[in-house]
Amino acid sequence: MKPGRTLLLGGGALVLLLVDAALVLLSIQSSAPVSRPVPAPAPEQVFSQASQSVAMVYAVEPTGRITGRGSGVFLERGVLLTNCHVIARGTTFLAGYRQKRSPARLVAYDADRDLCALHVGGLDVVPARIGDAWSVQVGQRVYAIGTPEGFELTLSEGVISGLREAPAGRYLQTTAALSEGSSGGGLFDSEGRLIGIAAFVYSAGQSLNFAAPVNWAVGLASRASGGAASTESVELPPALKKEWRPPLLK
């Protein structure tokens, strides 16, 4: 056999082997499972889960008159976070979930950030899944759940519209609707994780709603659930019982 013929046959065999190998590789790749992004839960799914951690909060004076009404979020079993301005003018407190009401005790507070922790028992609630406010980005979709104007477990949808600095730290600005009574409610991300505590609204404009980052609330809840704080009631300082004003934002 001529050498040239041998080389020709050898080269053809090599080409066939390369083609076969490519076909095998293509077959393996086509049969492998394709990784696709998991879609975010639908709003009704977020509400179904997150609403189990949101309650109504009432502050009552000795005569029985309600002096404050707002919302709260359970961060731990028996520990409800709300805004101090919601309860500041009351002497006794109540928390409610759906048709049930239970007495609440103030066990810890952060005066600079207007956050108060209440100890509440007897409600069929589930602590919120905790997110991270420091990783939040402008444009991110969010949901607010609270008790605006006394309408329990109201859901509103929006986006993070800004990150605003204040003396106490950075607040989350959102277009998710908030009203009187929303204070202390939860701001949740698209996965149903708590990222903020609804705090205040600038009524001079539209959709200028703000929430305290959940990271602040987590620290306060930890204080409230451990040691003497979980068994002893505390009182707010007189300065917090005056008319509350939102912080200056940048």
Summary of the structure (lengths in Angstrom):
residues: 250
radius of gyration: 27.6
end to end distance: 88.4
largest distance: 115.2
contacts: 804
relative contact order: 0.17
helix: 29%
strand: 36%
